[in-house]
Amino acid sequence: MNLMISFISKTRAMAVIISLALFTARLAAVLSAFFLLFSLVDYFAALPLAIRKLYYYASFIFSVYLLWKNYFSVSRESWSDESIIRLIQGKITSLGDTLLSAWQLSKKTPEGISRELTQALIDSVNDKLKGRNIRDVFNFKQYIRVLFPPVAVLLVTASAAIYQPEFFARSSVRLLGAFSSQSWSKWFELKPGNASVAWGSDVTLTLTGRIPPGKTPDLYIRGKDSPWKEYSFDEAAAGSFVYTIFQVTSELEYFAASQGVESPVFRIKPVTAAQFSNFKIRLAYPRYTGLGEITVADEPDISALPGTKVNIEFNSSVALSAAAINNSWGEPIPVKISGKKLSAYFTAEEAGEYFIESADEKTPGDPDPVKYSVNIIQDKKPSVDLISPDSDLLSSVDSEIPVVFQAGDDFGVTRVELVYSKDGQGEQVAELPVDKKKISEVTDYLIRLYKYNLTPGDKIRFYIKAWDNDTAAGPKYGKSADFLVETTNYAIEHGKIEEELKKFQKQLLDLLSDQMSANSWLKDYAVKRSSAAYPGIIDAQASIQESAAGGIESLDGILNKMESDPVTDFSTLKEYKGIKSQLVYLKDTPMRRAVEALRELNINEAERRQNEIIASLEKLSLLSEDIMRYQNMKDIIDSAAELSKSSDDILDSLKGKPEAGELARILDKINDLMAQVGEQLSKFPQSLPEDFVNSPAVKSIDISKSRDLASELSAAVNRGDWKTAENLARELKKQLEDMLETVRSAGQDIGFSSGAMSKSAEEMNRLGNELSKLAERQSRILAKTETINNKRIREAMKKQEDMLLLLAKEQQRIIASAGEVLPLLVEKKPMAGDSTQQSMALMNKVYDEFASKRAYNSQKYLEDIISHWSDLSALFKEDAVSPRINAVLAAEKNILLKLKENDTNSVSGAAAAGDTEAASKEQSALARDTVSLRQSLETVGRKSALIPPETLGSLNEAGASMESAASELDSGRVPQAVESQRNALNLLLSGADNLKGTSESMQESAEGAAGGAPGMRQVKTRGGQSAGFRTAPVLLPKSRDFKPPREFRQELLEAMKEKFPEKFEGIIKEYYRRLTK
């Protein structure tokens, strides 16, 4: 019985499940289908709210109806025991009606039927149900086929919900949210919602949500007691819309609506924002700066070093419960509040911005707060400006180089170092003993190269390094520009130059010898006239010109080396440059013209040029020897100066803690220099100026005493007797200073020394003044001659005017004759008549000029007229008209002859003749004075090569022009005399300018004649060569040299107090007005 009852119960349960599943699927499918249908209709037709609500009502009623029909009518009947049993018996036919009978008997056994019979029937049914299951009753495949359509509809609806097609995304919101704003938050978000904002600030409303493209939500806003007004959002991005309400000063309400769904009503309430003022910032700088604590009032922008402790105090316009300082570099900084007074503390580490924000719910912060800056001032590294030297140097190994620099730092320099590296090796450092309190001022330090054990050819690089006192980030250093010192032995280099100069002297002598030979050959030719020898003379002279070019090239190379040699005396260099200039002049002028004259067989001119060349070469050879002797004398003076300096070095070394090695080095140097001086004075006197060698003072110099004293000093140093050594050093210093003074005095006015060149400059200046006076005299003579010439021209013009009036009458008669001939010519030959008409036009032009008393183009016109009538004469030679043509031709020729015979060079009258005679005498006297001045110049020129040869040439030509002018005046050729005088004046003025330049050049030589010596420095160019000649030991500027004199500074200060002159007021104001404009 249990099996039967259990099978019936399971069948009933499965029937209920299947019935509910079918009902649910059908109901969901119908509702989904209706939802999709309405969504499509609403998408295209935009159903009003009433229709959408009707959809909800219809859906609800339909659902209730289906529930009632299934659960309360059909379902109750279908789920009874008899219905289930019949269902089972219908599916399992083997049971027949036994299942129903057994179930009924199990409920109540009728009378007359035994229980045993009833139980047997039940057992028989149970046996039949054994092995049976629910699948024998229900055909599940059939139910699946029934569920397929509603499940398909549900799948379509689910896909639309997941993938959100445009129609579904829009209409679903409208259909599902058709009743109230409660659905708003599911689909949209409107910010800021209810908010309190700063009074007068702007508020931006932002709406985001599922908003289809092309659809703009609606916005409604109203003030207090005002009607709603509709506004439009601005699309900011896909699904995002914004609207800004500007300057909110009263309470507002607003809501939004989209796709039939409305938001709740929100309120915006303006409140007064907190204002901050009375800033007071205390900055506690890092301890190493020494700045302590600094207070800054009413300036919220902060500038501080890294690590500075910053304490900000300020006031608020309203009492706040909470506030913070927001910043760009980290977390908000908490603010301590005491009523309306606020303060905050932080450490400045990064640059950025900060602003104060209220965290009080009742008092909102400013929506656009004032932002203040934090500027981090980096502790700069020290700066080191190297003032001197400002270029690389070429120096001897024992030079002393003053280094001038200025170091500075924003918070102080702790130490200064001299860094050096020798020949590219590792850097070495030596701390400089400088006053750190005055380190910001211009400072100097003396580098003694001999301490670095250098040899000629070594290169050592220096720079200055300064360290600061930054204990926070660590000390930093700055360094100056570096400079390279390349060592050399100037004495050796100078000796090489002297050897090359000796070779050049030989070139000059050879050139002189060749020129004298060529001159001798030319003289022989002038006597013998041997044509076979003449070409050889031309070739010899041309070869001399080529040799001169070679000599110039050699000297040019020597001069380049001399400019780089600080031992070479400045005046020596200038003299050799003068020799070069004179050689160039000889090559380009006399030598070239001598060759040209020989080729033109102008023997006299060639011989004159050769004599000029010989005289010039003799002078240059002697000058070259004198210059060499003078340079040797300067070498002795320089050696004496170096000896005196070395004695100073010994005394300096003996002070403090003497170093025996250093003293021994200096003493060895002194012994070497004394040996050089003694050898030059005793063994090679012929290489020195005669006046210098024969000077009694020089002859009295006894080097042996100084050598003995130096030996005693060396012995005292070796045994460590510093007291004795110091006394001996002082005595040696005195002797060497006396010797220096002796040689300087002896050579002061010798050769090309400062004194000698000063005298030459004075003499040259005097001669220049005399030459200027000669030019003034020539100018006056020229003025007189021009007056005579003008008088002659006026008289000639008067005669010419009278003659032109007579010629005008004659020309008028000739024109009339030509007019009578013209018709005959036209009749015989028309073309001849046409050309004759053109000729007669020229005749009329000649007449017009004559009638106006001028004859500018008359000669040219007459020549053309005569040419034409000559052609006519030849053309009509056999014709009857020929005599009349010839008459016109002869008359025009006669007029042209009279024009040419009008002599404009004649001077009439006894007075004019007297004037020319007086001018001629003055001109001759001036020519003689010019020759005298030239001779004086030649005398000075034998002492110096600085006088340009062009100057002497100018005076020669000026004298020749003066003589020509005197001769022309004597012969009455006044115009030619004027031209000669003008030429002479120009040559004199040119010579005066040259002499002025020569005087200045000699004065420069005088000022720079103090020669150099070993132990010197030279500036070097970037290319590694020395940057030019130096006239003396190069005294690099020290710190004091960069300060202007006190008197000068005081004068500037006083001048600044003065008002500008009133007469310049308008000019000055106009200048600044234009400058401003």
Stockholm file with secondary structure:
# STOCKHOLM 1.0

chainA/1-1077         MNLMISFISKTRAMAVIISLALFTARLAAVLSAFFLLFSLVDYFAALPLAIRKLYYYASFIFSVYLLWKNYFSVSRESWSDESIIRLIQGKITSLGDTLLSAWQLSKKTPEGISRELTQALIDSVNDKLKGRNIRDVFNFKQYIRVLFPPVAVLLVTASAAIYQPEFFARSSVRLLGAFSSQSWSKWFELKPGNASVAWGSDVTLTLTGRIPPGKTPDLYIRGKDSPWKEYSFDEAAAGSFVYTIFQVTSELEYFAASQGVESPVFRIKPVTAAQFSNFKIRLAYPRYTGLGEITVADEPDISALPGTKVNIEFNSSVALSAAAINNSWGEPIPVKISGKKLSAYFTAEEAGEYFIESADEKTPGDPDPVKYSVNIIQDKKPSVDLISPDSDLLSSVDSEIPVVFQAGDDFGVTRVELVYSKDGQGEQVAELPVDKKKISEVTDYLIRLYKYNLTPGDKIRFYIKAWDNDTAAGPKYGKSADFLVETTNYAIEHGKIEEELKKFQKQLLDLLSDQMSANSWLKDYAVKRSSAAYPGIIDAQASIQESAAGGIESLDGILNKMESDPVTDFSTLKEYKGIKSQLVYLKDTPMRRAVEALRELNINEAERRQNEIIASLEKLSLLSEDIMRYQNMKDIIDSAAELSKSSDDILDSLKGKPEAGELARILDKINDLMAQVGEQLSKFPQSLPEDFVNSPAVKSIDISKSRDLASELSAAVNRGDWKTAENLARELKKQLEDMLETVRSAGQDIGFSSGAMSKSAEEMNRLGNELSKLAERQSRILAKTETINNKRIREAMKKQEDMLLLLAKEQQRIIASAGEVLPLLVEKKPMAGDSTQQSMALMNKVYDEFASKRAYNSQKYLEDIISHWSDLSALFKEDAVSPRINAVLAAEKNILLKLKENDTNSVSGAAAAGDTEAASKEQSALARDTVSLRQSLETVGRKSALIPPETLGSLNEAGASMESAASELDSGRVPQAVESQRNALNLLLSGADNLKGTSESMQESAEGAAGGAPGMRQVKTRGGQSAGFRTAPVLLPKSRDFKPPREFRQELLEAMKEKFPEKFEGIIKEYYRRLTK
#=GR chainA/1-1077 SS CHHHHHHHHHHHHHHHHHHHHHHHHHHHHHHHHHHHHHHHHHHHHCCCHHHHHHHHHHHHHHHHHHHIIIIIIIHHHHTSHHHHHHHHHHHCGGGTTHHHHHHHHHHCCCTTSCHHHHHHHHHHHHHHHTTCCGGGTCCHHHHHHHHHHHHHHHHHHHHHHHHCCHHHHHHHHHHHTSSCGGGHHHHEEEESCSEEEETTCCEEEEEEECCCTTCCCEEEEEETTCCCEEEECEEEETTEEEEEECSCCSCEEEEEEETTEECCCEEEEEECCCCEEEEEEEEECCGGGCCCEEEEESCCCEEECTTEEEEEEEEESSCCSCEEEEESSSSCEECEEETTEEEEEEEECSCEEEEEEECCSSSCCCSSCCCEEEEECCCCCCEEEEEECCSEEEECTTCEEEEEEEEECSSCEEEEEEEEEETTCCCEEEECCCCGGGTTSCEEEEEEGGGGCCCTTCEEEEEEEEEECCCSSCCCEEECCCEEEEECCHHHHHHHHHHHHHHHHHHHHHHHHHHHHHHHHHHHHHHHCCTTTHHHHHHHHHHHHHHHHHHHHHHHHHHHHHHTCTTSCHHHHHHHHHHHHHHHHHIIIIIHHHHHHHHTTCHHHHHHHHHHHHHHHHHHHHHHHHHHHHHHHHHHHHHHHHHHHHHHHHHHHHSSSCCHHHHHHHHHHHHHHHHHHHHHHHTCGGGSCHHHHTCHHHHTCCHHHHHHHHHHHHHHHHTTCHHHHHHHHHHHHHHHHHHHHHHHHHTTTSTTSHHHHHHHHHHHHHHHHHHHHHHHHHHHHHHHHHHHHHHHHHHHHHHHHHHHHHHHHHHHHHHHHHHHHHHHHHHHCHHHHHHHHHHHHHHHHHHHHHHTTCCSSHHHHHHHHHHHHHHHHHHTTTSTTHHHHHHHHHHHHHHHHHHHHCCSSCCCSHHHHHHHHHHHHHHHHHHHHHHHHHHHHHHHHTTCSCSCHHHHHHHHHHHHHHHHHHHHHHTTCHHHHHHHHHHHHHHHHHHHHHHHHHHHHHHHHHHTCSCCCSSCEEEECTTSSBCSCCSSSCCCCCGGGGSCCHHHHHHHHHHHHSCCCGGGHHHHHHHHHHHHC
#=GC SS_cons          CHHHHHHHHHHHHHHHHHHHHHHHHHHHHHHHHHHHHHHHHHHHHCCCHHHHHHHHHHHHHHHHHHHIIIIIIIHHHHTSHHHHHHHHHHHCGGGTTHHHHHHHHHHCCCTTSCHHHHHHHHHHHHHHHTTCCGGGTCCHHHHHHHHHHHHHHHHHHHHHHHHCCHHHHHHHHHHHTSSCGGGHHHHEEEESCSEEEETTCCEEEEEEECCCTTCCCEEEEEETTCCCEEEECEEEETTEEEEEECSCCSCEEEEEEETTEECCCEEEEEECCCCEEEEEEEEECCGGGCCCEEEEESCCCEEECTTEEEEEEEEESSCCSCEEEEESSSSCEECEEETTEEEEEEEECSCEEEEEEECCSSSCCCSSCCCEEEEECCCCCCEEEEEECCSEEEECTTCEEEEEEEEECSSCEEEEEEEEEETTCCCEEEECCCCGGGTTSCEEEEEEGGGGCCCTTCEEEEEEEEEECCCSSCCCEEECCCEEEEECCHHHHHHHHHHHHHHHHHHHHHHHHHHHHHHHHHHHHHHHCCTTTHHHHHHHHHHHHHHHHHHHHHHHHHHHHHHTCTTSCHHHHHHHHHHHHHHHHHIIIIIHHHHHHHHTTCHHHHHHHHHHHHHHHHHHHHHHHHHHHHHHHHHHHHHHHHHHHHHHHHHHHHSSSCCHHHHHHHHHHHHHHHHHHHHHHHTCGGGSCHHHHTCHHHHTCCHHHHHHHHHHHHHHHHTTCHHHHHHHHHHHHHHHHHHHHHHHHHTTTSTTSHHHHHHHHHHHHHHHHHHHHHHHHHHHHHHHHHHHHHHHHHHHHHHHHHHHHHHHHHHHHHHHHHHHHHHHHHHHCHHHHHHHHHHHHHHHHHHHHHHTTCCSSHHHHHHHHHHHHHHHHHHTTTSTTHHHHHHHHHHHHHHHHHHHHCCSSCCCSHHHHHHHHHHHHHHHHHHHHHHHHHHHHHHHHTTCSCSCHHHHHHHHHHHHHHHHHHHHHHTTCHHHHHHHHHHHHHHHHHHHHHHHHHHHHHHHHHHTCSCCCSSCEEEECTTSSBCSCCSSSCCCCCGGGGSCCHHHHHHHHHHHHSCCCGGGHHHHHHHHHHHHC
//
